[in-house]
């Protein structure tokens, strides 16, 4: 495995990108906004590059920030408002301007676009997740470029992605894309903030996200957007576990997408992991938001971590929070360590009634039985596997 990883690390950008057939391009607010509103020069440049790539039969999905930033300029506000309702109102004003700009820019190339506004809640439910994926695939088959943004006009704290970096990672997994390109207003990941340190050095390749990389990222904040460099690193880490590389580059550079796809070493390349999570487990681990916690005993912890077993009611010590069948929950050890995340087969109230029970006792306690397992191993992702992938993952989306 180490030799294989070294081989990937030494491969040229051009060779690495050669197999790419579908890519997600995320564009941040810092790239799309100018002093007097939307940066039309950047939008024109990006649409020209995307259309050129589309003509080469490469499918592009665009995840675009900019609604709130555009609305601020349009209304005449000098800074992002604090209240949720005001942010939603600003987004409603700005989203129409943002889509009109894209519609006109792509239209000059004879290219049709579609707007998709989503929330995390839309992707948390498996059926809606699959419906969203089918819609994306249909648009791509019609040669229409999807433009996706978080639905800021209705989103609340419980269902928001947090930033479009996180959304772009989810969309990459959702669409089974081969590459994530994250365009920001600096040249990539530096070892320190280049805007305040003249000696900052650009990191060209990241083989695996570690504490050193995370520390470098945390020192580089965002301005107009919600995410800074740290959120971009987290997104890259997530898609790496799906076997997908990420490039973080400067979206203000002319023809940046063209340069990237011709193999130029623009920005920072994050290599994919050799051992990956399948689509379903990736969805459970990173898209579904945990709704509660289940504390498990030492025997259950050992069975899950060392033997790849399912979670049975006999190994449960405590249920925390209220959640429903199909929700994701965190599994916590008796010492407080996060052991895993998984999708439950029972409501929290029902699990409380079968704590410590044998599987043969479930029906007598509840009056029914959905499954022997509270969480089946196929719907469970161990915390350490979320860092290194899961070789035992066989289910597909």
Residue pairs with C-beta under 8 A, 6 or more apart in sequence:
1 274
1 275
4 274
5 207
5 271
5 274
8 16
8 271
8 272
8 274
9 205
9 207
9 271
12 263
13 260
13 263
13 264
13 265
13 269
14 262
14 263
15 263
16 245
16 269
17 179
17 260
17 261
17 263
19 178
20 58
20 178
20 179
20 261
21 57
21 58
21 59
21 178
22 58
22 59
22 60
22 61
22 140
22 175
22 176
22 177
22 178
22 179
23 53
23 58
23 59
23 60
23 61
23 177
23 178
23 179
23 180
23 181
24 60
24 61
24 62
24 63
24 168
24 171
24 172
24 175
24 177
24 179
24 180
24 181
25 46
25 50
25 60
25 61
25 62
25 63
25 181
25 183
25 257
26 62
26 63
26 64
26 65
26 164
26 165
26 167
26 168
26 180
26 181
26 182
26 183
26 235
27 46
27 62
27 63
27 64
27 65
27 66
27 183
27 251
28 65
28 164
28 165
28 182
28 183
28 184
28 185
28 222
28 224
28 225
28 227
28 251
29 65
29 66
29 68
29 69
29 224
29 225
30 184
30 185
30 222
30 223
30 224
30 225
31 39
31 42
31 183
31 184
31 185
31 251
31 252
32 38
32 39
32 42
32 43
32 64
32 65
32 66
32 69
32 70
32 98
33 39
33 66
33 69
33 70
33 73
33 224
34 40
34 41
34 42
36 73
37 70
37 73
37 74
37 97
38 66
38 70
38 73
38 97
38 98
38 101
40 101
40 105
42 251
42 252
43 101
43 102
43 105
44 105
45 254
45 255
45 256
46 183
46 251
46 256
46 257
47 102
47 105
47 106
47 108
47 109
47 111
48 109
48 255
49 255
49 256
49 257
49 258
50 60
50 62
50 106
50 111
50 145
50 257
51 106
51 109
51 111
52 258
53 60
53 257
53 258
53 261
54 60
54 111
54 143
54 145
58 261
59 140
60 145
61 136
61 140
61 145
61 146
61 148
61 171
61 175
61 177
62 102
62 113
62 145
62 146
62 147
62 148
63 147
63 148
63 149
63 164
63 167
63 168
63 171
64 98
64 102
64 147
64 148
64 149
64 164
65 149
65 164
65 225
66 94
66 98
66 149
67 90
67 91
67 94
67 95
67 98
67 149
67 152
68 80
68 87
68 90
68 91
68 94
68 152
68 224
69 94
69 224
69 225
70 93
70 94
70 95
70 97
70 98
71 89
71 90
71 91
71 92
71 93
71 94
71 95
71 97
72 78
72 79
72 80
72 90
72 94
73 94
74 93
74 94
74 97
75 90
75 93
77 90
80 87
80 90
80 224
81 87
81 90
84 156
84 157
87 152
88 152
88 153
88 154
88 155
89 153
91 152
91 153
92 152
92 153
95 117
95 149
95 152
95 153
98 149
99 113
99 115
99 147
102 113
102 147
103 113
106 112
106 113
106 145
111 145
112 142
112 143
112 144
112 145
113 144
113 145
113 146
113 147
114 139
114 144
114 145
114 146
114 147
115 147
115 149
116 132
116 135
116 136
116 146
116 147
116 148
116 149
117 148
117 149
117 150
117 151
117 153
118 132
118 148
118 149
118 150
118 151
118 167
119 150
119 151
119 154
119 155
119 159
119 160
119 161
120 159
120 160
120 161
120 170
120 287
120 289
121 159
122 128
122 129
122 132
123 129
123 132
123 170
123 174
123 283
123 287
124 159
124 287
124 288
124 289
124 328
125 326
126 283
126 326
129 174
129 283
129 287
130 397
132 174
133 174
133 175
133 397
136 146
136 171
136 174
136 175
137 175
139 145
139 146
140 146
140 175
148 167
148 171
149 164
149 167
150 160
150 161
150 164
150 167
158 289
159 289
161 167
161 170
162 226
162 227
162 231
163 222
163 225
163 226
163 227
163 231
164 225
164 227
165 182
165 227
165 231
165 232
165 234
165 235
166 227
166 231
166 234
166 235
166 238
168 180
168 182
168 235
169 180
169 234
169 235
169 236
169 238
169 239
169 286
170 286
170 287
171 177
172 180
172 239
172 242
172 244
173 238
173 239
173 242
173 279
173 282
173 283
173 286
173 287
174 287
176 279
176 397
177 244
178 244
179 244
179 245
179 246
179 247
180 235
180 236
180 239
180 244
180 245
180 246
180 247
181 246
181 247
181 249
181 257
181 260
182 232
182 235
182 236
182 246
182 247
182 248
182 249
183 249
183 250
183 251
183 256
184 229
184 232
184 248
184 249
184 250
184 251
185 250
185 251
185 252
186 194
186 195
186 220
186 229
186 250
187 194
187 202
187 249
187 250
187 266
187 267
188 202
188 203
188 204
188 248
188 249
188 250
188 266
188 267
188 268
189 202
189 203
189 206
189 213
189 216
189 217
189 220
189 229
189 232
189 233
189 248
189 268
190 197
190 200
190 201
190 202
190 203
190 216
190 220
191 200
191 201
191 203
191 216
192 199
192 200
192 216
192 219
192 220
193 200
193 219
193 220
193 221
194 200
194 202
194 220
202 268
203 213
203 216
203 268
204 265
204 268
204 269
205 268
205 269
205 271
206 213
206 236
206 268
206 269
206 270
206 271
207 271
208 240
208 271
208 273
209 233
209 236
209 237
209 240
209 270
213 233
214 230
214 233
216 229
217 228
217 229
217 230
217 232
217 233
218 228
218 229
218 230
219 229
220 228
220 229
220 230
221 228
221 229
222 228
222 229
222 231
229 248
232 248
235 246
236 246
236 248
236 270
237 270
238 282
238 286
239 245
239 246
239 272
240 246
240 270
240 271
240 272
240 273
241 273
241 276
241 277
241 282
241 285
241 386
241 389
242 272
242 276
242 277
242 279
242 282
243 272
243 273
243 276
244 272
245 269
245 270
245 271
245 272
246 269
246 270
247 260
247 266
247 267
247 268
247 269
247 270
248 267
248 268
248 270
249 256
249 260
249 266
249 267
249 268
250 256
250 266
250 267
253 259
253 266
256 266
259 266
260 266
260 267
273 388
273 389
274 389
275 388
275 389
275 390
275 391
276 389
276 390
276 393
277 285
277 381
277 385
277 386
277 389
277 390
277 393
278 390
278 393
278 394
278 395
278 396
278 397
279 396
279 397
280 378
280 379
280 393
280 395
280 396
280 397
281 381
281 390
281 393
281 395
283 397
284 328
284 341
284 342
284 343
284 379
284 380
284 381
285 341
285 381
285 386
288 327
288 328
288 341
288 343
289 328
290 327
290 328
290 329
290 330
290 341
291 321
291 322
291 323
291 324
291 327
291 328
291 329
292 319
292 320
292 321
292 322
292 323
292 327
292 329
292 330
292 348
293 319
293 320
293 321
293 329
293 330
293 331
293 332
294 311
294 316
294 318
294 319
294 320
294 329
294 330
294 331
294 332
294 344
294 351
294 374
295 316
295 317
295 318
295 319
295 320
295 332
295 333
295 334
296 304
296 311
296 315
296 316
296 317
296 331
296 332
296 333
296 334
296 339
297 315
297 316
297 317
297 334
298 333
298 334
299 315
300 311
300 312
300 314
300 315
300 316
301 315
301 333
301 334
301 339
303 309
303 315
304 311
304 331
304 339
304 340
304 377
304 380
304 382
305 339
305 382
305 384
308 377
308 392
309 377
310 372
310 373
310 374
310 375
310 376
310 377
310 380
311 331
311 342
311 373
311 374
311 375
311 380
312 359
312 372
312 373
312 374
313 351
313 354
313 355
313 356
313 357
313 358
313 359
313 362
313 374
314 356
314 357
314 358
314 359
316 351
316 354
316 355
316 356
316 374
317 334
317 355
317 356
318 355
319 348
319 351
319 352
319 355
320 332
321 329
321 348
322 348
322 349
323 329
323 344
323 347
323 348
324 347
324 348
325 344
325 345
325 346
325 347
325 370
326 343
326 344
327 343
327 344
328 341
328 342
328 343
328 344
329 341
329 342
329 344
329 375
330 338
330 340
330 341
331 338
331 339
331 340
331 341
331 342
331 375
331 380
332 338
332 339
333 339
337 383
338 383
339 382
339 383
340 380
340 381
340 382
340 383
341 380
341 381
341 383
341 386
342 375
342 379
342 380
342 381
343 375
343 379
343 380
344 351
344 374
344 375
345 370
345 371
345 373
345 374
345 375
345 376
346 354
346 370
346 374
350 366
351 374
353 365
353 366
354 361
354 362
354 365
354 366
354 374
357 365
359 372
362 369
362 372
363 369
378 394
378 395
381 390
382 390
